[in-house]
Amino acid sequence: MRTLTITLPESVESEEFELKMILAGQLYERGRVTLGQAAGIVGISKRTFIEIMGRFGFSLFGDSAVDLESDIRNA
């Protein structure tokens, strides 16, 4: 994986975990990373990522049945 350094203003009062979840969730929903890669960005297991992604407003299910079938095969 690549390392990315981001400088945020002091007014952004989010924790590192929350910011990683937001980034990973967006990348997953846009189809840029797999479920496992998204979980890796955050540093948690796939199961944990699945269990908490709804709290951040992300859906486990892609836009198509093909996406869902792929996730099931790769789980």
C-alpha positions, 0 to 999 in steps of 0.5 A, a space after each residue: 500500500 502507498 502512504 498518504 499524508 494529509 494536513 487538516 485544519 485544526 477545526 476538523 475535529 475528527 479522529 484518525 479512525 473516523 477519517 480512514 472509515 470515510 475514505 475507505 467507505 467512499 473508495 469501496 462504494 465507488 468500486 475503487 477498492 475491494 472490501 478487504 482493501 477497504 478494511 485494510 485501509 482502516 486497519 480492521 478485519 473485513 468482518 468488523 468493517 462490514 459491521 460498522 460501515 453502516 454507521 458511517 452511511 455506507 452500504 455493503 451492497 453494490 449497485 449490481 447483482 454482479 458486484 454482490 456475487 463477486 463480494 460473496 465469492 471473495 468473502 
